[in-house]
Amino acid sequence: MKITISRTKIFAAPIGLVATLLTTALTAPTALAQQAATPAATDQKPVALPVSGGNPIITHKYTADPSALVKDGTVYIYAGHDEAPAPQERYVMHEWLCFSSQDMVHWTEHPSPLNVKAFAWAKDDAWASQVIERNGKYYWYAAVEHGTIKGKSIGVAVSDSPTGPFKDARGSALITNDMTTEAKISWDDIDPTVYIDGNNQAYLFWGNSICYYAKLKPNMTELDGPIKKVEGLKNFTEAPWIHKHDNWYYLSYAYQFPEKMAYAMSRTLEGPWEYKGILNEIAGNSNTNHQAIIDFKGQSYIIYHNGSIPTAGSSYRRSVCIDYLYYNKDGTLKRVVMTSEGVKPAKQVAPAAAPKAKATSSGN
């Protein structure tokens, strides 16, 4: 029997993950004070953030569902903003945030480039998103609650700059819940990710309980053909992400609930996809698990969130983290070690071996 889990349900964090809280307890109590003292995005000026010294990389705001873009020697992280005040246990998200770095350690916060209000047809819920560049323009695919069509939907915003501001590229949703009727839920059209293959064909992947995909037209704002299902994914929940390495495509995704992360491999974006196993365990004190995988200066990274800030941190107040990603000789992925130490400043030459660090998360 297939069980679909709503994000609105509340689950207790596994006991084994309490270690995550302890490893950050010495540094994280200042998080809420920093949040009050840091200039707001409405100041419309980039702000250089203090170095966190490890994971999470951002401590003055709660950040969730990260995606990432590498452009001209800079990494841009786009994240949702968890705003639910403690002790409320629900997702409150109205805007997306943007951070940039040239070494993966020193980060600059940019004014919020996109808010749900930019989509006049949307009601609320700034859920997971991704930004991709094509022909000098930047396209932001975002999951929101539709204002008139029941359920979640996917919109597209566009900008001439990776830091925005972004505006609605269509004036309507690209994907609405009535376009995908097999899953009998209202939140299956979430978590968009886009990849452009070697033939310049763009693909959109998304979903909850079912992983969908479709081709995009060159304008990046219209579908180019039917919506199809990805087959071969074991226990797919949500959060698909596509990346490529040595002629292999990788589709990583949130697995079961509470969510671990798993992945599959294929020679083409249209499959067939072969399930390869678990990529990381439950991310400390977070029911959800959402990732971005990038290469930067010769090193592979995985960007994800957990709920490890003790000051009211939880699955509804998440924080972005970064760790290294490594490949086996056959192209499969090594299990990710989630750490409190995080990564070192990026150099052009990749580290020869995985960092020896103490994991901050355990399994079930």
Disulfide bonds with the S-S distance in Angstrom:
none
